[in-house]
Amino acid sequence: MLSAHRQRVLYRYGLRHADRIIVQTHHQQNMLREHFGLIGDVLPMPCEDTVQDRQVIKGRSSDSSSVLWIGRFAEQKRLEWLLDVAERLPQYRFDVVGGPNSPSAYATALQTRGRTIANVVLHGPLARSELGRLYQGAICLCSTAGYEGFPNTFLEAWSYGLPVISSVDPDGIIAQFGLGRVATSVDGLVREIDTLARSPELWDRISTAAREYYAANHTLDRSMGRFESLFQDVVRRFGLGYGRVRPSTTS
């Protein structure tokens, strides 16, 4: 496994020697320009649509009682915030998917604490094929991260019409398109989750907006054509086999 220093060196080398750089958000584009003096192309990331039955999306708000959290047990992700929320909302179940990339005292403390909270279920890492039932049965996907790029879990949730309640809002799209709610504190997360769970009309409105946003921007049919055009431009400019396109993320 590469050391952190080697990863940074290779990352910078890749950026400097790429003919085009793909970024996920305008925020990443601005950081790339500010810190490296380079220009990135903002392209919506593709996300495969795995929902076979659209009827599972409708009417779930009245039956759902779980909050879904997916991520690494790392300080950046702030799972402790979710555990704080769970203790204050004992009427809801909190499904936690994921684990640490490597053992640490921080991750062990989270796992130990999570097992003591009656309404928290620690599922461990799951394959994407196993997540469908959790997305379909949830009130929302909750993100407690301190910072993010553009999480794939957001796209997966929106493909199911599932609202996202998050402490970060990539490029402000959650607020702009009504795809969920943004809360920057534990108190705010508690309030937004409880409000969403208690209002079927609000849930249905956000669910519809989430599904429409995903369908308009992130399905394979919508997004892959943009990638193809960029790749073809590189090939035309530099010759087949010589174009180098490197995706760039900040998370």
C-alpha positions as CSV (number, residue, x, y, z in Angstrom):
1,M,0.0,0.0,0.0
2,L,1.4,3.4,-0.9
3,S,2.3,5.8,1.9
4,A,0.4,9.0,2.3
5,H,3.4,11.0,1.0
6,R,3.7,8.8,-2.1
7,Q,0.0,9.2,-2.8
8,R,0.3,13.0,-2.6
9,V,3.4,13.0,-4.9
10,L,1.7,10.7,-7.5
11,Y,-1.6,12.8,-7.3
12,R,0.3,16.0,-8.0
13,Y,2.2,14.4,-10.8
14,G,-1.0,13.1,-12.4
15,L,-2.6,16.6,-12.2
16,R,0.4,18.3,-13.8
17,H,0.6,15.8,-16.6
18,A,-3.1,15.3,-17.5
19,D,-4.4,16.8,-20.7
20,R,-7.9,17.3,-19.1
21,I,-9.1,17.1,-15.5
22,I,-12.6,16.1,-14.5
23,V,-14.1,17.5,-11.3
24,Q,-17.4,16.9,-9.7
25,T,-18.3,20.3,-8.4
26,H,-17.6,24.0,-9.1
27,H,-16.2,24.2,-5.6
28,Q,-13.6,21.6,-6.6
29,Q,-13.0,23.5,-9.8
30,N,-12.3,26.6,-7.9
31,M,-9.9,24.8,-5.5
32,L,-8.0,23.3,-8.4
33,R,-7.5,26.7,-9.9
34,E,-6.6,28.3,-6.6
35,H,-4.1,25.7,-5.4
36,F,-2.7,24.3,-8.6
37,G,-3.4,26.9,-11.3
38,L,-5.2,24.3,-13.3
39,I,-8.6,24.2,-15.1
40,G,-11.0,21.3,-14.4
41,D,-14.1,20.3,-16.4
42,V,-17.2,20.0,-14.2
43,L,-19.1,16.8,-15.2
44,P,-22.1,15.2,-13.3
45,M,-21.0,11.8,-12.1
46,P,-22.9,8.8,-13.6
47,C,-24.9,6.6,-11.2
48,E,-26.5,3.3,-12.4
49,D,-30.3,3.2,-11.8
50,T,-30.9,0.0,-9.9
51,V,-34.6,0.7,-9.0
52,Q,-36.6,-1.8,-10.9
53,D,-40.1,-0.9,-9.5
54,R,-41.0,2.7,-9.4
55,Q,-43.9,2.0,-7.1
56,V,-41.6,1.3,-4.2
57,I,-40.8,5.0,-4.2
58,K,-44.3,6.2,-3.6
59,G,-46.0,6.3,-0.2
60,R,-43.0,5.2,1.8
61,S,-43.0,8.2,4.1
62,S,-45.9,6.9,6.2
63,D,-44.3,3.5,6.8
64,S,-40.6,4.3,7.1
65,S,-39.1,4.8,10.6
66,S,-35.3,4.4,9.8
67,V,-32.5,6.8,9.1
68,L,-29.7,5.5,6.9
69,W,-26.0,6.5,7.3
70,I,-23.3,5.1,5.0
71,G,-19.6,5.8,5.2
72,R,-16.2,5.2,6.7
73,F,-15.6,5.3,10.4
74,A,-13.2,8.2,10.0
75,E,-13.0,11.5,11.9
76,Q,-14.0,13.4,8.7
77,K,-17.3,11.5,8.6
78,R,-18.3,12.4,12.2
79,L,-20.4,9.3,12.9
80,E,-20.5,10.4,16.6
81,W,-22.9,13.1,15.4
82,L,-25.3,10.5,14.2
83,L,-25.0,8.6,17.5
84,D,-25.9,11.8,19.3
85,V,-28.9,12.2,17.0
86,A,-30.0,8.6,17.6
87,E,-30.0,9.1,21.4
88,R,-32.2,12.1,21.0
89,L,-34.7,10.4,18.6
90,P,-35.3,7.0,20.1
91,Q,-38.5,6.6,18.1
92,Y,-36.5,6.0,14.9
93,R,-34.1,3.3,13.9
94,F,-30.6,4.3,12.7
95,D,-29.1,1.9,10.2
96,V,-25.3,2.4,10.0
97,V,-23.5,0.9,7.0
98,G,-19.7,0.9,6.8
99,G,-16.6,0.5,8.9
100,P,-13.0,1.7,9.3
101,N,-10.5,1.4,6.5
102,S,-8.0,0.3,9.1
103,P,-8.3,-0.3,12.9
104,S,-8.1,2.7,15.1
105,A,-9.0,3.8,18.6
106,Y,-11.5,6.2,17.1
107,A,-13.3,3.6,15.1
108,T,-13.3,1.1,18.0
109,A,-14.9,3.7,20.3
110,L,-17.6,4.4,17.8
111,Q,-18.4,0.7,17.4
112,T,-18.5,0.2,21.2
113,R,-20.8,3.2,21.7
114,G,-23.0,2.2,18.8
115,R,-23.7,-1.2,20.2
116,T,-25.0,0.4,23.5
117,I,-27.7,2.5,21.7
118,A,-30.8,0.4,21.4
119,N,-32.1,2.1,18.2
120,V,-28.8,1.9,16.3
121,V,-28.0,-1.1,14.0
122,L,-24.4,-1.5,12.9
123,H,-24.6,-3.5,9.6
124,G,-20.9,-3.3,8.8
125,P,-19.8,-2.9,5.1
126,L,-22.4,-4.0,2.6
127,A,-22.3,-4.5,-1.2
128,R,-24.3,-1.9,-3.2
129,S,-26.7,-4.8,-4.2
130,E,-27.5,-5.2,-0.5
131,L,-28.3,-1.5,0.1
132,G,-31.5,-1.3,-1.9
133,R,-33.8,-2.5,0.9
134,L,-32.2,0.0,3.2
135,Y,-32.7,2.9,0.8
136,Q,-36.3,1.8,0.1
137,G,-37.2,1.6,3.8
138,A,-35.6,4.8,5.0
139,I,-36.9,8.2,5.9
140,C,-33.7,9.8,4.6
141,L,-30.0,9.3,4.0
142,C,-28.2,11.3,6.7
143,S,-24.6,12.6,6.1
144,T,-22.7,14.0,9.1
145,A,-19.4,14.7,7.4
146,G,-17.3,17.7,8.1
147,Y,-16.4,18.0,4.4
148,E,-17.2,16.1,1.3
149,G,-16.6,16.1,-2.5
150,F,-19.8,14.7,-4.1
151,P,-20.7,11.4,-2.3
152,N,-22.0,8.6,-4.5
153,T,-24.4,7.7,-1.7
154,F,-26.2,11.0,-2.4
155,L,-26.8,9.9,-6.0
156,E,-27.9,6.5,-5.0
157,A,-30.3,7.9,-2.5
158,W,-31.8,10.3,-5.1
159,S,-32.1,7.5,-7.6
160,Y,-34.6,5.9,-5.1
161,G,-36.3,9.3,-4.5
162,L,-34.8,9.3,-1.0
163,P,-34.3,12.8,0.6
164,V,-30.8,13.6,1.9
165,I,-30.3,15.4,5.2
166,S,-26.7,16.6,5.3
167,S,-24.2,18.7,7.1
168,V,-22.6,19.6,3.8
169,D,-24.2,20.7,0.5
170,P,-22.1,20.1,-2.6
171,D,-22.4,23.3,-4.8
172,G,-25.5,24.2,-2.8
173,I,-27.7,21.8,-4.9
174,I,-29.6,20.3,-2.0
175,A,-31.0,23.7,-1.1
176,Q,-31.2,24.9,-4.7
177,F,-33.2,21.9,-6.0
178,G,-35.0,20.9,-2.8
179,L,-33.3,17.5,-2.6
180,G,-33.4,17.4,1.2
181,R,-32.3,19.6,4.1
182,V,-29.0,21.0,5.2
183,A,-28.1,21.2,9.0
184,T,-24.7,22.1,10.4
185,S,-25.2,20.9,14.0
186,V,-26.6,18.0,15.9
187,D,-29.6,20.1,17.0
188,G,-30.3,20.9,13.3
189,L,-30.1,17.3,12.2
190,V,-32.5,16.3,15.0
191,R,-34.9,18.9,14.0
192,E,-34.8,18.2,10.2
193,I,-35.1,14.4,10.5
194,D,-38.0,14.7,12.9
195,T,-39.8,17.3,10.7
196,L,-39.3,15.2,7.6
197,A,-40.6,12.0,9.3
198,R,-43.7,13.8,10.6
199,S,-44.7,15.4,7.3
200,P,-45.7,13.0,4.5
201,E,-46.4,15.9,2.2
202,L,-42.9,17.4,2.7
203,W,-41.4,13.9,2.2
204,D,-43.3,13.3,-1.0
205,R,-42.3,16.8,-2.4
206,I,-38.6,16.2,-1.7
207,S,-38.7,12.6,-3.0
208,T,-40.2,13.8,-6.3
209,A,-37.6,16.5,-6.6
210,A,-34.8,14.1,-5.8
211,R,-35.8,11.6,-8.4
212,E,-36.3,14.2,-11.0
213,Y,-32.9,15.8,-10.3
214,Y,-31.2,12.4,-10.5
215,A,-33.0,11.5,-13.8
216,A,-32.1,14.8,-15.4
217,N,-28.4,14.7,-14.5
218,H,-26.9,11.5,-13.3
219,T,-28.4,8.5,-15.2
220,L,-26.0,6.7,-17.5
221,D,-27.8,7.9,-20.5
222,R,-27.6,11.5,-19.4
223,S,-24.1,11.7,-18.1
224,M,-22.0,9.3,-20.1
225,G,-22.5,11.3,-23.3
226,R,-20.7,14.2,-21.7
227,F,-17.7,12.0,-20.7
228,E,-17.6,10.5,-24.3
229,S,-17.5,14.0,-25.8
230,L,-14.6,15.0,-23.5
231,F,-12.6,11.8,-24.3
232,Q,-13.2,12.2,-28.0
233,D,-11.9,15.8,-27.8
234,V,-8.7,14.6,-26.1
235,V,-8.2,11.9,-28.8
236,R,-8.7,14.4,-31.6
237,R,-6.3,16.9,-30.0
238,F,-3.5,14.5,-28.9
239,G,-3.9,11.3,-30.9
240,L,-5.4,8.0,-30.0
241,G,-3.6,6.4,-27.0
242,Y,-2.0,9.7,-25.9
243,G,-4.8,11.4,-24.1
244,R,-4.7,11.2,-20.4
245,V,-7.8,12.1,-18.4
246,R,-7.7,11.9,-14.7
247,P,-10.8,12.4,-12.4
248,S,-10.1,14.7,-9.5
249,T,-11.9,14.6,-6.1
250,T,-11.2,16.2,-2.8
251,S,-12.9,13.8,-0.4
